[in-house]
Amino acid sequence: MKPEKKPRKIPALVRWIGWVLLVQFILINVCAAIYAYRFTCFREASARPADDKAPSHFFAKTWHLFTGPASYKVAFNPADTPVVRHQSFTLHTSSGIPIEGWWLKQDSAKGTMLLFHGLAGSRQRCLAEAIAFYNMGYQVLLIDFRAHGESGGAVTTYGARETEEVHLLYEYARAQQLNNISFWGISMGASTVLKAMHDYPDMQPKVIIADAPFNRLQDHLKGRARAVGFPEQPFAWLVTGWMSVERGFNAFGYATENYTAAIKCPVLLQWGSLDALVTEKEVRAVYEKIGSSRKKWMVYENLGHTSFLREDPALWHRTINDFLNQ
């Protein structure tokens, strides 16, 4: 009779390594879930601590990266309002979120420009561009996206749902019988405008100006990891996954390049060569997929993820005027 084989014991070292890996897997997912939640949730500006400062050394930045930034709306500054004739207006999303905006009025205008700010910004951050377009002879309308500025809501989806605001403002402009409607957007605002052209095919803008649009949401998160010298993965992948679960949309499927094939109007896509958040590869991918045969690529040398008008006004004005006058 053969002796019974005793079950082979897992060596203690292997068990210990297994437990360590399991604990690390759980902890990194907890951190990613917290980051995804905080990264998409904006608190009121009044809740910002007086000593709220960005972390300065690597370990603090790493902790900040994994626990997520505390995001706050930009405080509205009553002194920072248009110096030209304007009126305020309020729109409402399908879920009832109030969207606050300004209309810079012209008695006689060559067209209408709709402006859309970037992540963690507000319409006040686009005031320089608004005045510039106004001085070119345009009616100018600009809004705060949901969860930004004076608008309601606390959750952002980085353009996945904010395309509704683009369509709302377009329809508002049409209801006011404004003509030759065009779009300008920066960063998240640019990506949202490009995606809105896919989501709302009834929109027919005259031109689109898109400054530094990100492509994939996961790429944007990689950029944030790069900004602190941290490995891009698995951070970006995990946060994207948890964002999908928590906010109810497919964050992995969000790619601006997937929405631009149907665009037929002229498009000016601008990017800064020192942009740490959006790479040239990302912007090129978006540019190449734009369906319009009348598109232009413009690179601002030695500028990052910023307002090109503020940093290089002469080149900005020359580029914009040449494009709009074609």
C-alpha positions in Angstrom: 0.0 0.0 0.0 1.4 3.4 -1.1 1.9 5.9 1.6 -0.4 8.9 1.5 1.1 12.1 0.1 1.0 14.9 2.5 -0.2 18.3 1.1 2.7 20.4 0.1 3.0 23.4 2.4 3.5 26.9 0.9 6.8 28.2 2.1 6.5 30.9 4.8 8.4 33.4 2.6 6.0 32.9 -0.4 3.0 33.4 1.9 4.5 36.5 3.4 5.2 37.9 -0.1 1.6 37.0 -1.2 0.1 38.9 1.8 2.3 41.9 1.2 1.2 42.0 -2.5 -2.4 41.6 -1.5 -2.2 44.4 1.0 -0.5 46.7 -1.5 -3.1 45.9 -4.1 -5.9 46.8 -1.7 -4.1 50.0 -0.5 -3.4 51.2 -4.0 -7.0 50.7 -5.1 -8.2 52.5 -2.0 -5.9 55.4 -2.8 -7.0 55.4 -6.5 -10.7 55.4 -5.5 -10.1 58.4 -3.1 -8.2 60.2 -5.8 -10.8 59.6 -8.4 -13.6 60.9 -6.1 -11.7 64.0 -5.0 -10.4 64.8 -8.4 -14.0 64.9 -9.8 -15.6 66.7 -6.9 -15.3 70.5 -6.5 -16.0 72.2 -3.2 -17.2 75.8 -2.9 -14.4 78.4 -3.0 -15.4 79.5 0.6 -14.4 76.1 1.9 -10.7 76.5 0.8 -8.4 76.7 3.8 -6.4 79.9 4.2 -3.1 77.9 4.3 -3.9 75.7 1.3 -0.6 75.3 -0.5 0.7 72.8 -3.1 3.2 70.3 -1.6 6.8 71.2 -2.1 8.9 68.0 -1.7 8.7 64.7 -3.4 7.2 62.6 -0.6 4.5 65.2 0.0 3.8 65.3 -3.7 3.6 61.5 -3.9 1.2 61.4 -1.0 -0.8 64.2 -2.5 -0.9 62.3 -5.8 -2.3 59.1 -4.3 -4.8 60.7 -1.9 -6.0 63.1 -4.5 -6.1 66.9 -4.5 -8.8 68.8 -2.7 -10.5 70.6 -5.6 -12.2 74.0 -5.1 -14.2 76.2 -7.4 -12.5 79.5 -8.3 -13.7 82.3 -6.1 -15.7 84.8 -8.0 -14.1 88.3 -7.9 -16.6 91.0 -8.3 -13.9 93.4 -9.5 -12.8 91.1 -12.3 -15.8 91.6 -14.6 -16.0 92.8 -18.2 -15.3 96.5 -18.6 -17.5 96.6 -21.7 -21.3 96.5 -22.0 -22.5 93.1 -20.9 -25.3 91.2 -19.2 -25.4 88.1 -17.1 -27.6 85.2 -17.8 -28.4 81.7 -16.4 -29.0 78.5 -18.3 -30.1 75.2 -16.8 -29.0 71.6 -17.7 -31.5 68.8 -18.1 -30.9 67.9 -14.5 -31.6 71.4 -13.3 -28.0 72.6 -12.6 -27.7 76.4 -13.1 -25.1 77.5 -15.5 -24.0 81.1 -15.1 -22.7 83.2 -18.1 -21.9 86.6 -19.5 -22.8 88.1 -22.8 -20.5 90.9 -24.1 -22.8 92.8 -26.4 -22.0 94.6 -29.7 -24.4 96.9 -31.5 -23.1 95.6 -34.8 -21.0 92.4 -34.9 -19.2 90.4 -37.5 -20.1 87.2 -35.7 -20.4 85.5 -32.3 -17.7 83.7 -30.3 -18.6 81.2 -27.5 -15.8 80.7 -25.0 -15.2 77.7 -22.7 -12.6 77.6 -19.9 -10.4 74.8 -18.7 -10.4 72.5 -15.7 -10.6 74.2 -12.3 -11.1 77.5 -14.1 -14.0 79.9 -14.7 -15.3 82.4 -17.2 -13.2 85.0 -15.4 -10.1 83.1 -16.4 -11.1 83.6 -20.1 -11.8 87.3 -19.7 -8.6 88.4 -21.6 -9.7 86.2 -24.6 -13.2 87.5 -24.3 -12.1 91.1 -24.5 -9.7 90.3 -27.4 -12.5 88.7 -29.5 -14.9 91.6 -28.5 -12.3 94.1 -29.8 -12.2 92.1 -33.1 -15.9 92.9 -33.5 -17.5 89.7 -32.1 -20.4 89.2 -29.8 -18.9 87.1 -27.0 -20.7 84.7 -24.7 -18.9 82.7 -22.0 -20.0 80.4 -19.2 -18.9 78.6 -16.1 -19.1 74.8 -16.6 -21.0 72.8 -14.0 -19.0 72.5 -10.7 -17.0 75.6 -11.7 -17.1 79.3 -10.9 -20.6 80.5 -10.1 -22.4 77.6 -11.7 -24.1 74.9 -9.6 -23.2 71.3 -9.2 -20.2 69.7 -7.5 -19.1 67.0 -9.9 -17.1 67.3 -13.1 -16.7 64.6 -15.8 -13.9 66.4 -17.8 -16.2 67.0 -20.7 -18.0 63.7 -20.9 -21.3 65.3 -19.8 -20.2 69.0 -20.0 -20.9 68.9 -23.8 -24.5 69.7 -22.7 -23.3 73.1 -21.6 -21.7 73.7 -25.0 -25.0 72.9 -26.7 -27.0 75.0 -24.2 -24.9 78.1 -25.0 -25.1 77.4 -28.7 -28.9 77.2 -28.5 -29.1 80.3 -26.3 -27.0 82.3 -28.9 -29.3 81.1 -31.7 -32.4 82.0 -29.7 -30.9 85.6 -29.4 -30.7 85.5 -33.2 -26.9 85.9 -33.1 -25.2 84.8 -36.3 -21.9 83.3 -37.5 -21.4 81.4 -34.2 -17.9 80.1 -33.5 -16.2 78.2 -30.6 -13.0 78.8 -28.6 -12.0 76.5 -25.8 -8.9 75.8 -23.8 -7.7 72.5 -22.2 -10.8 70.7 -20.9 -12.9 73.4 -22.6 -11.3 72.6 -26.0 -11.8 68.8 -25.6 -15.4 69.4 -24.5 -16.1 71.5 -27.6 -14.6 68.9 -29.9 -16.6 66.1 -28.3 -19.8 68.3 -28.4 -19.6 68.3 -32.2 -20.1 64.5 -32.0 -22.7 64.5 -29.3 -24.8 67.3 -30.9 -24.5 67.1 -34.7 -27.1 69.8 -35.1 -24.5 72.4 -34.2 -22.9 74.1 -37.2 -20.2 76.5 -36.0 -18.4 78.8 -38.4 -15.0 77.9 -36.9 -13.5 76.2 -33.9 -10.3 77.3 -32.0 -9.0 74.6 -29.7 -6.1 75.4 -27.4 -4.3 72.4 -25.9 -7.1 69.8 -25.8 -6.2 66.6 -24.0 -6.9 63.4 -25.9 -7.6 60.4 -23.6 -8.6 61.0 -20.0 -6.1 58.4 -18.9 -3.4 60.4 -20.8 -4.4 63.5 -18.8 -3.9 61.6 -15.5 -0.5 60.3 -16.8 0.4 64.0 -17.3 -0.4 64.7 -13.7 1.8 61.9 -12.6 4.6 63.1 -14.8 4.3 66.6 -13.3 5.6 65.3 -10.0 8.1 62.8 -11.4 5.9 59.8 -10.5 5.4 56.6 -12.6 2.4 57.1 -14.9 1.1 53.5 -14.4 -0.7 51.9 -12.7 -1.8 55.2 -11.2 -3.5 56.5 -14.4 -5.2 53.2 -15.2 -6.5 52.7 -11.7 -7.8 56.2 -11.2 -9.5 56.1 -14.6 -11.2 52.8 -13.7 -12.5 54.1 -10.4 -13.6 57.3 -12.0 -15.7 55.2 -14.4 -17.3 53.3 -11.4 -17.9 56.4 -9.2 -19.2 58.8 -11.8 -21.1 56.4 -14.1 -19.4 57.0 -17.4 -16.8 55.1 -19.4 -13.6 57.1 -18.6 -11.5 54.6 -20.5 -13.5 55.2 -23.7 -13.2 59.0 -23.5 -10.8 59.9 -26.3 -11.2 63.3 -28.0 -9.8 61.9 -31.2 -12.8 59.6 -31.5 -15.2 62.5 -31.8 -13.6 64.7 -34.4 -14.1 62.9 -37.7 -17.5 64.6 -38.4 -16.1 68.1 -37.9 -16.2 69.9 -41.3 -15.8 73.6 -40.3 -12.3 75.2 -40.2 -10.4 74.2 -37.0 -7.3 75.9 -35.5 -5.6 73.7 -33.0 -2.9 75.3 -30.8 -0.4 73.8 -28.4 2.6 74.9 -26.3 5.9 73.0 -26.9 6.6 72.9 -23.1 3.2 71.6 -22.1 3.7 69.1 -19.3 0.1 68.0 -19.1 -0.7 67.4 -22.8 2.0 65.9 -25.0 2.5 66.6 -28.7 1.6 63.0 -29.5 -1.8 63.5 -27.9 -2.6 66.8 -29.7 -1.3 65.4 -33.0 -3.6 62.4 -32.6 -6.6 64.8 -32.2 -5.5 67.0 -35.0 -5.0 64.2 -37.5 -8.5 62.8 -36.8 -10.3 66.1 -37.5 -12.5 65.5 -40.5 -12.2 69.1 -41.9 -9.9 69.7 -44.8 -9.5 73.3 -43.5 -7.5 72.8 -40.4 -4.4 74.5 -39.0 -1.8 73.4 -36.5 0.0 76.1 -34.4 2.8 75.5 -31.9 3.8 78.2 -29.4 7.5 77.6 -28.7 8.6 77.7 -25.1 5.1 78.0 -23.7 3.4 75.4 -21.5 -0.2 74.6 -20.6 -1.3 78.2 -20.4 -3.2 81.1 -22.0 -1.3 81.8 -25.2 -2.8 85.3 -25.4 -1.4 86.3 -22.0 2.0 84.8 -22.6 2.6 85.8 -26.3 -0.1 88.4 -27.2 1.5 89.5 -30.5 1.8 85.9 -31.9 -1.7 85.0 -30.6 -3.3 88.0 -32.3 -1.5 87.4 -35.5 -2.4 83.7 -35.6 -6.1 84.3 -34.7 -6.6 87.2 -37.1 -5.0 85.3 -40.0 -7.2 82.2 -39.3 -10.4 84.1 -38.9 -9.8 86.3 -41.9 -9.1 83.4 -44.3 
